[in-house]
Amino acid sequence: MASDLATDLRVLRREEWNEWYDTLIRAFGGVPESSEERELWNSLTEIDRSLAVWDGDACVGTAGAFSFRLTVPGGASVRAAGVTMVSVAATHRRRGLLTAMMRRQLDDVREWGWPLAVLTASEPAIYGRFGYGAGTFNAGAEIDTQRVRLSVPPGTDDVRLRYAKPAEVLAACEAVYARVVPERPGMLARTPGWERLMLLDPESDRDGASPLQCVVAERDGEVVGYTRFRVKPDWEPTGPQGKVILRDLEALDPETYAALWRFLFDIDLTSTLVTGVRPVDDAWQYLVSDIRRCSLRVRDSLHVRLVEVGAALEARTYQAPVDVVFEVSDEFCPWNAGRWRLSGDAKGASCERTTDAADLSLSVRELGSAYLGGVSLAGLAAAGRVRELRRGALGEAAVGFGSAVAPWLPHGF
């Protein structure tokens, strides 16, 4: 932090939360949240992992971290700091406050012994200089359900669907979610309290749509899938043109998955399905009759930062054998800089310091992007972000770092 600033950067105190959160809300436009939202984030805030910058008795900077477990390739659940609620008051920009908070935060994460930090960026350009790289992407779509049809697998008709109040089936839905978390990198294990986020439904977020609705899928009396959604009615002279707005959908098998998507396609008085946040390899794309009428769009989601390079690379597995020496640059966390030998396969990995000649040269930001298997090291090399120093090393590492399924963050934080 600049020495000429009379500011105090320290851990938040519980009694300061309201002013701290008001500073955050103002930085994001100042529109008040509903009491329901505010109470939820108050309860989820980890006070001892939250930072505040004070100028006298005024809060001028905020940053927090959640204690997450993140699925990585191979299915392991790895400790990760979920960086959140970051803001600097407009009156105090360009004074080093954000850098000071990022410095303190990453030092803290290292002290906690967590190998990863992750965030969703309001402005992606901000966080690359602190070593974060975009590691997952979300696919959204607006599907013309009047013209697009689904081809569903045999057995879809055997799945029973029923409406249910979201709160009444929350436990059953969370059990389904918990079963799918290990199957896809980037997913977060929801610890107690986070299930409430799935029911958050302030009227200000509906934009004329219905309250949150829920349909569960059952087989032999067991809940094997669910979807939560809203319906936004609309009428034109030619007839009903309502929208189905998908909030989330999880299923334990292809037949249940198809049954839930078919249900969303067939809701009366609607002609469009807005999918929201979905994996880029989401299977509905392979069920539809006409992908061109689905208006696909992709945007960045989870940004990943390796806080401890060795521990992070050892925590995941590799879909093909890899034995490569990385020359890593990391100006913001210099303890990561230098050469690391990664040896691993589908069973496990080791990553240790070495003096051997480097095979690939890159920054910690590129390692973050490639870490969950959704961004190719070869693609980064084509952009000049990774340099191959040993012929063949790039292809070996790029294949090894890949993932059978695209990484995906199902909800923000």
N, C-alpha and C positions, 0 to 999 in steps of 0.2 A: 504494500500500500504506500502511496506517495507520502513522503515524510512531512509535507506541509499541510496535511489534512488533520484536523482535530476530530478524528472519527475513532470509533471503538468497535472493533469486530470481535464478537464473542458468541458463545452458545446462548440460544434463546432461553428465556425463563417462561414458565407456564403462565404467569400473570401478564406477560407481554404479548400473548398470542394474538389478541384482537387487533392491537395496533400493527403488529407485524403482518397479519393477514390483510388488513386494510391497505397497507403499503403495496402488497402484491396486487390486490384487486385494482388499485389506482394505476399501477404500471401497465395493466392489461386493459385499460380503457375506463375503469371506474364504474362500470355497470354493476350494481349490487347483485349478489347471488341470492337465491331463495334461502330461507332459514334452514330448509332441509339440506341443501348443499353445504352451507356453512357449518352446520353441526356435524355433518359427516366428515369433512376435512379437518375439523377441530379434533375429532376423535381419532382420526388416522395419523395426524401429525406426530412424529416421533421427536419430542421436544429436545432430547439430549443429542439428537443428530441434526438439529436445525441451527442455522447461523443467522445472526442479525448484525447489521452495521448501523451504528447510532451516531448521529451528529448532534451532540448535546442530548436532549431528551426526545429527539425526533428519529424515528426509524427510517433509514434511507436505503437499505439494502436487505434482501432476503435470499436465503437458499436453504433447502432441506434435503434430506435423504431418507428413503424408506429401506427397511431391511427385507430385501427380496431374495428368493431363490429362483434362479433362471435355468430353464432347460437348455443344455448345450448338445451338440452332435454326439450321439452315443447314448443319450437319455439321462445323463447325470444332472442333478439339481445343484447348481453352484451358487454360492453366496455372491450377491451383487448389490451395490448401493444404487437405489433408484433415485437419481438426482431429480429434484422437483422444486416447484415454487421459487424459481430464481427470478429476481428482479432487482433493478437499480432505479431509484427515483430519478425522474427526468432532470431535476435540479442538480444532480450529482453525477452526471455522465462524464466520461472521458477523464476520470480521476483515478482510475485503477481499482475501483471497488469490486467489479466483477472478477478481475484477475486475482485480487486478494482472496475473495471467497472461494474461487476454484482452487487456488493454491492450498488454502486451509482444508478444504473439503477432501482433496485427493490425499493430502498428508494424513488426514483422519482415517480415510478408508484403508490406507495402507496399514496404519496402526491397528485397525480392527482386524486385520488379517484377511480381508476380502480381496479376491483377485480381479474383480470387475466393477466398473461403474457404468451405468446405462442411463439414458435420458431420451425424452421426446422433445424435439427442438421447435420452439415457436418460430425461430429464424435459423435455419440450418447453417448459415454462413458464420454464425457466432462461435460454434463449439469446436470446429476443426483445429483452431490454434491451441486448444487445450488437449488435443489428442483423441477426440471422439470422431469416429467414422460411421457413416450410415451403414447399418448392418442388416436391417430388415426393411421390407417395403410392403405396403398395403395396396390391394386392388379394390377398386370400387366400380360399380356399374349401374346403369339405368336400363333395365331390360324391358323391352316392349312385349309384354306378356300376351297381347292380342295376336301377335304374329310369330312369336318364338314358342316352340313346343319342346317338351322334355321327353327323352327316351330313357325310361327307368329300367333298372335290372329286375329279373324275376325275383319274386318274394316281396316286392314293395307293397303289394296289396295285403300282405299278412301283418303289416305293422298297424297297430291301433293308435289313432290320434284323438286327443281330447283337449278341450280348453280347460285351463286352470288359472286360478288367481296366482300371479307371480310369487307373492310372499308365501303362499301355502305349499308350493312345490319347490321352494328355493333349495332346501336341503337335498332333495333328489336331483335337482339340476346341478348343484355343486358337486355331487358325487360323480356325475357323468363328466363334468369338467375335469375333476381331479384325475380321472382315468385317462383322459386324452393329453394331459399336460406333458407326460414323459415322451410322447410320440413326436413332438414337433419342437425343434429348437426355437428359442425366443419366447416361449410361453412362460408365464409366471405362476408359480404355485400360490394360490390365494390363502393367506393366513387368516385367522379369525378376525372379523371386522370388515375385511375386504369384500365379503359376499354382499354387504349392504350396497356397494357401488352398483351391483347388478340390478338393484331395485330403484335406484335414483331416477326420479321421474318428474322433475319440476315442470310446471305448466309453461314456463318461459322457454323451455327447450323444444316444445312440441310444434310450434309454428302452424297451429291449426289442426294438427293431427290428434288422434285419440290418445287417451292414457295408454300406458304400456300394456300390451296383451301378451299372453303366453299360451303356447300349445306344447304339450308333452307327447312323446312317442313311447308306446309301451309294447312289450312282447312278453307273454306269459306273466303278466302282472307287474313286470319290472320296467322302470323308466330307463330307456336306452337312448334317449335323445330329447332335445327340446329346442324351441325357438322363441325368442321374444321380439316383438315388433309393434309398430304403430300403423294405423290406417288413416290416411288423409283423404277425406272425401272431396270430390270435385265433379262438376257437371258442365258439359258443353251442349250446344244445341243438338249435337249428334248423339248425345247420351252420356252415361257415366264415364268419368276419366280419373277415377281415384288412384292413389298411390299407396303401395305397401312399402313401409320403411323398415328395413331389417335392422334390428339391434344386435342380435347374436344368434348363433345356431351351432349346436354341437351334436354329434351322433357317434355311436359306437360301432356302426357297421354301414356298408354301402346302401343296404335296403332302407334302413332308418333315415339315413341322409337324404336319399332320393324322395322318400315319402314326405319329409318336411319341406323340401324345396317344391315338390308338386303342390302341396297345400298352399304355399305362399303364392305360387303362380295362379291358383284357381280361386282366390278370394273374390267373392261377388263384388260387382260395381267398381272394380279396379282394372287398370290397363298398364300399369308400370310398377315394377319392383325395383326399389333403390336398395342396393345391397350394403352400402356402408363399408365398414372395415373388414376385409377378408384376405386370406392368403393369396399370393399371386398365382399359386398352382391349385386354387380351390376347384374341387371336382365338378361343380355345376357347369363349368366351362366345357366339359366333355359330355354333358348330358343335353345341351341345348341344340336346337336345329339350325340356328343361324347366329353365330357369334358376332356378326357385324351389326346386328340390331341390339347389342347389349352395351354399347358405348363404354367400353372399358377405359379406365384411367388408373394410373399408378403413381404413388407418391412415397417419399421416405417415411419411415416410422421410427424404429428404435435405433439410436446412435450408441455405439459400443466403445468403451475405453478400457484397455488392458492396464490395470493398475500394477499388477505384478505379472510380467510377461511369462516367466517360467511357470508359475503356478497356474496361470490361465491356460496356457497351451497344454499343460499336463492334465487339466481337468476334463478335456474332451477327448474323443476318439477320432480316428481318421479312416475314411471309407476305403482307402487303398494305402499300402505301406508307404511311408515317407521317412526319409533320412536326409535332412537338409540343414545347413547352417545359415541362419539369418543374421545379417548385419542390421541392427535396429537403431534408428535415431529417435530420440525422445527428449527434446529440449525442456519440456515442462516437468517431466518426471525422470531426471537423469539417471536414477537407479536402474532404469530399464535399458539404457543405451549400451550398445556393444554387441558382441556375437553370442548367439544362442544356438546350440545344436538340438533340433527337434527330431526324435526318433519315435515313430508310433505306427499303429495300425488300428484295426477295428476292435482290438482287445484292450488297448491302453497306450500310454505314451509317457515319455520322459523328455524333459527340456532343461538343459543345464548350460551354464557358461562354458565357453570354449575359446581356445586360441587358434583353432583350425581356420583355414581360409574360408571366407564367406561364399555361399552359393547364390544367395539372393540378398538384395539390399532394398530396404523400405523403411518407412516411418511407422511408429506405433499406430498412427491413424489408419493406415492401410491394413495392418493386422486386425484392428478393430472391425473394419468393414468386412473382412474375409472370415472373421472368427466363427460366426454362426453358420457358415456354409452357403449363404445366399448371394454373395458377391465373389466373383471369380478373381483369383490372383492373376490369371492370364489377362482378364479384361483390364485390371488395374495396370498391368504391365504395358498393354497396348496404349494406355493413356499416359504412359511415361511415369507412373507412380511407383512401379516396382522395376528394379533392374536385375536382369539375370546375369550372374557372374560365372556360373558353371553351366555349360550347355546341357540341356535336359532337365535341369533342376526346376524350372518354372512349371513344366508340364507335370512333373511328379508331385510337386506341392499343390498345384491347382486341383488336380484330381483328388488328392488326399483330403484337402480342406473342404471339399464339396459335401452336400447333404442330400440324402434321398428325397427329402421333402423340403420345401422352402421354409425358412424361418419366418416366424410371424408373432407379432405382439397383438393379442386380442383386444386389449383395452388400454387406455392411457392411465397416467398417474400424475 
